[in-house]
Each structure stands twice: as C-alpha cells, then as structure tokens.
Amino acid sequence: MLVYLGSSPDARLKDIAEVVGITERSAHGILQDLIDGGYVTKLKAGRRNSYALNPNLALRHPAEANHSIGELINVFASPNIESK
C-alpha cells in the first residue's frame, strides 16, 4: 500500500484496494493504521482525499527499523536493471 500511495497519492480507496488485492474495508483499516502511526498524512481537497507519505519515518518491524519508508519507496521506484 505504501508503494502504491507513493506513486499515486490521489488514488481513491477503491483503487487502492483493487491494486493491493484486498477489500475496501481492509484497505481502509490499513490506511487508518498508517495515518495513526504517522506514516501517511491524509489531505482533504473538497470531496477527495490525497495522501502524503512521511519518508523519514523508520519501518515498524524491529528487523527493518534501521530503514526508512523513503528507502522502501526508492527500492520499488528504481528502474529494473537487467544484468548482461
């Protein structure tokens, strides 16, 4: 979900759920957890929401706590390099 929001900050909850492969209800719960944890900020624009990631926050799991959200997003945003 974080990776998708990083590239599609104006996505609707329905779109997020579809891309991630979960129900809208599950997507809402996960998104709310991310907002409550400070990983995502919800910005209201009229009737639409957009989402901003906090790239400086560390990942939650202790095994990955020395890495930030921004690092995760950068890994998935980087173009694939094929070895020759």
N, C-alpha and C positions, 0 to 999 in steps of 0.2 A: 504494500500500500504506500509506503514512504517513497519508493522508487517511482511509482506512478504519479503520486502527487508532486514529486519534484519536477516531472516533465509536463504535468497537466494540472496546474494549480486552480484552474477554473472548472474542473470536472464536477459533474453532478454526482450525488451519492449513488444514483442508479448506475452511472457509468463506471464508477469506482468498483462497485460490487460485481459488475459484469466482467470487467477486465481481471480482477483479482480471482474471480470464480467462487464468490460467496454470496449469501443473501444480503439484501439491503439492510436488514435488521442487524446482521453480523457486522457489516461494514460500518454501520452507524456506531455500534458498540466499540469497535476497534478505533475508529476515528475519534470518538469521545475520550477514550483512554489516552490516545496520543495528544489530544488537546489538553486534557487534565495534567498530563505529565510534562507539558511544555515543549513537546517535540514538534507540535503543529499549532499554528495560530489560525483561527477562523476569522476571516474578514468578510463583513457583510456589505454587499453592494446592491442596494434595492432589495429585490426578492431573491437574488443569487448570492451564493457564498463562494469565496475563493479561499485557498489555503496556502499559508506560507510555512515552510519548514525552518526549524532552528538548526542550522548546520553545525553549530558549535557544541551542541549537547552530546554527551557520551552515550553510547549504546547501553541498554539496560542490563543485559546479562553480564555477570562478573567476568566471564571468559573474553568478552569483547569490550569491556568497559574502557579500555585504553584507546578505543577508536571512536570517532565521531560520526554523527549522521551524515555530515558532509562527505566524509571519506567513503561511506557506503554508497551514497548517491553518485559520487565520482567514478566508482568502480563500474557501476552499471551504465553510466552516461558515456564512458570512454568507448571509442570505436573499437571493434574487434580487430585485432592484429593477427593476420594469418602467418604462421611460420613457414619458411620455404625449405 
